[in-house]
Amino acid sequence: MEKKGILIVISGFSGAGKGTLVRELLSRHGQDYVLSVSMTTRAPRPGERDGVEYFFTDRERFEEAIEQDGLVEYASYCGNYYGTPRAYVEEKLAEGKNVILEIEIQGALKIKEKFPESLLIFVTPPNAEELKRRLEGRGTESREVIASRLARAAEESEGVELYDYLVVNDKLEESAEEIHHLVAAARRAPVRREAFVKGIREELHSFAKGAQE
């Protein structure tokens, strides 16, 4: 089997618990995965370290990275750029690590265009009522913000079918293991074992040619 890892995009409704789910996955199988480190133009917050929480840079260098196709994806938020460095992702994939990106649905579909072999997983709670309960249970957001998040979730639900897999995040431990098993199965897909397929094809053609002579 090829050593190269899989680029995994995890998306989900706000309140679906995707961040908690990713942390559980990393705590259980950290040797197989790495969470992508984003690059940003915002200033570091107290305690943040360059190359750990983020790769910190200035606007000029970030825009150079955009022009040189040095980012897997990027977005502008509250006056700052955020993006995923291509070199970092490709380095970790070459090491055999499965690289996890936590991004929203539009970014996920752009990733799929650039990296057809990427694996898209959408995380959802068991039902809409549970999603509403989780958002309200945070106790940190106004009714207007919650309503906005629910409206956004309704919009995002229109694109769920474009993902490779849907994971219902009901029981945290079971959901984390489900993702791990999906990734293990995905590594066996022919599209991700090109070297093996090419090798056996060439041998078969060689044997066939020899048998005809």
C-alpha positions in Angstrom: 0.0 0.0 0.0 1.2 3.5 -0.8 2.7 5.4 2.1 1.0 8.7 1.1 -1.7 9.8 3.5 -5.2 11.1 2.7 -6.3 14.7 2.7 -9.5 14.6 4.8 -11.9 17.5 4.8 -14.3 17.6 7.8 -17.3 20.0 7.6 -20.5 20.2 9.6 -23.2 22.5 10.9 -22.2 24.9 13.6 -23.0 23.0 16.8 -22.5 19.6 15.3 -19.4 19.0 17.4 -16.9 18.5 14.6 -14.1 20.2 16.6 -14.7 18.0 19.6 -14.9 15.0 17.3 -11.6 15.7 15.6 -9.9 16.1 19.0 -11.3 12.7 20.1 -10.0 11.2 16.9 -6.5 12.7 17.4 -6.4 11.5 21.0 -7.2 7.9 19.9 -5.2 7.7 16.7 -2.8 10.6 16.8 -0.1 8.6 15.1 -2.1 8.4 11.9 -3.4 12.0 11.7 -2.3 15.6 11.8 -4.5 18.6 12.0 -3.5 21.1 9.3 -1.9 24.3 10.6 -3.4 27.4 8.9 -1.5 30.5 7.8 -3.0 33.9 8.9 -2.2 37.6 8.7 -3.7 38.4 12.1 -1.3 39.0 15.0 -0.5 36.2 17.4 -2.5 36.1 20.6 -0.8 35.5 24.0 0.5 32.0 24.2 0.2 31.3 20.4 3.3 29.9 18.7 4.3 30.3 15.1 4.0 26.9 13.3 1.9 25.4 16.1 -1.5 27.2 16.3 -0.9 29.1 13.1 1.8 30.1 10.6 1.9 33.9 11.1 2.7 36.1 8.2 2.0 39.6 6.8 -0.5 40.5 4.1 2.1 40.9 1.3 3.5 37.4 1.8 0.0 35.9 2.0 -1.0 37.5 -1.2 2.2 36.3 -2.8 1.2 32.7 -1.7 -2.2 33.2 -3.4 -0.6 34.3 -6.7 1.9 31.4 -6.6 -0.9 28.8 -5.9 0.8 28.1 -2.6 -2.5 27.7 -0.7 -4.9 24.7 -0.8 -7.7 27.1 0.1 -8.0 30.6 1.7 -10.6 33.1 2.9 -10.8 36.6 4.3 -12.4 37.1 7.6 -12.7 40.3 9.7 -10.0 42.0 7.8 -7.5 39.1 7.9 -6.5 36.3 5.6 -6.7 32.7 6.7 -5.5 29.8 4.5 -4.0 26.3 4.3 -0.4 26.2 3.0 0.0 23.7 0.2 3.7 22.9 1.1 2.7 21.9 4.7 -0.1 19.7 3.6 1.9 17.9 0.8 4.8 17.4 3.2 2.6 15.7 5.8 0.8 13.6 3.2 4.2 12.4 1.9 5.1 11.3 5.4 2.1 9.1 5.4 0.0 11.2 7.7 -3.7 11.7 7.1 -4.1 15.5 7.1 -7.4 16.9 8.5 -8.8 20.2 7.4 -11.8 21.7 9.3 -13.5 24.0 6.8 -16.9 25.0 5.6 -18.8 23.5 2.6 -17.7 26.0 -0.1 -14.0 25.5 0.8 -14.5 21.8 1.0 -15.8 21.6 -2.6 -12.9 23.7 -3.8 -10.5 21.3 -2.2 -12.2 18.4 -4.0 -11.7 20.2 -7.3 -8.0 20.7 -6.6 -7.5 17.3 -5.0 -10.0 14.8 -6.4 -8.5 12.0 -4.2 -9.4 13.9 -1.0 -12.0 12.5 1.4 -14.9 14.7 2.3 -16.8 13.9 5.5 -19.8 15.8 6.8 -20.6 15.8 10.5 -24.2 16.2 11.7 -26.1 15.7 15.0 -28.9 13.1 15.0 -31.6 15.6 14.1 -32.4 19.3 13.8 -33.9 19.5 17.3 -30.6 18.3 18.8 -28.6 20.8 16.8 -30.9 23.6 18.1 -30.5 22.3 21.6 -26.7 22.2 21.4 -26.5 25.8 20.1 -28.8 27.0 22.8 -26.9 25.0 25.4 -23.7 26.9 24.8 -25.2 29.8 26.6 -22.8 32.2 24.9 -24.8 33.4 21.9 -27.9 35.5 21.5 -31.2 34.3 20.0 -30.3 36.3 16.9 -27.0 34.5 16.5 -28.6 31.1 17.1 -31.2 31.9 14.5 -28.5 32.9 12.1 -26.6 29.7 12.6 -29.7 27.6 12.1 -30.5 29.5 8.9 -26.9 28.9 7.7 -27.3 25.2 8.6 -30.4 25.0 6.4 -28.5 26.4 3.5 -25.5 24.0 4.1 -27.9 21.0 4.2 -28.4 21.5 0.4 -24.8 20.4 -0.3 -24.4 17.5 2.0 -24.9 15.0 -0.8 -21.7 16.2 -2.4 -19.7 14.7 0.4 -18.2 11.2 0.4 -19.6 10.2 3.8 -22.0 11.4 6.4 -21.2 10.8 10.1 -24.0 11.3 12.7 -22.2 12.6 15.8 -24.4 11.1 18.5 -21.9 9.2 20.7 -18.5 10.9 20.5 -16.3 7.8 20.9 -18.3 5.8 18.4 -18.3 8.6 15.9 -14.5 9.1 16.2 -14.0 5.3 15.5 -16.4 5.5 12.6 -14.3 8.2 10.9 -11.1 6.2 11.6 -12.6 3.1 9.9 -13.9 5.2 6.9 -10.3 6.6 6.4 -8.8 3.1 6.7 -11.2 1.8 4.0 -10.6 4.9 1.8 -6.9 4.1 1.8 -7.7 0.9 -0.1 -9.6 2.6 -2.9 -7.9 2.1 -6.3 -7.7 5.9 -6.8 -5.5 6.1 -3.8 -3.3 3.1 -4.7 -2.2 4.3 -8.1 1.4 2.9 -7.8 0.1 -0.6 -7.0 -2.5 -0.6 -9.8 0.1 0.7 -12.3 2.6 -1.9 -11.2 0.3 -4.9 -11.5 -1.1 -3.7 -14.8 2.4 -3.4 -16.3 3.3 -6.9 -15.1 0.1 -8.4 -16.5 0.7 -6.8 -19.9 4.2 -8.1 -19.8 3.0 -11.7 -19.0 0.4 -11.5 -21.7 2.9 -10.3 -24.3 5.3 -13.1 -23.3 2.6 -15.7 -23.6 1.8 -14.7 -27.1 5.4 -14.9 -28.3 
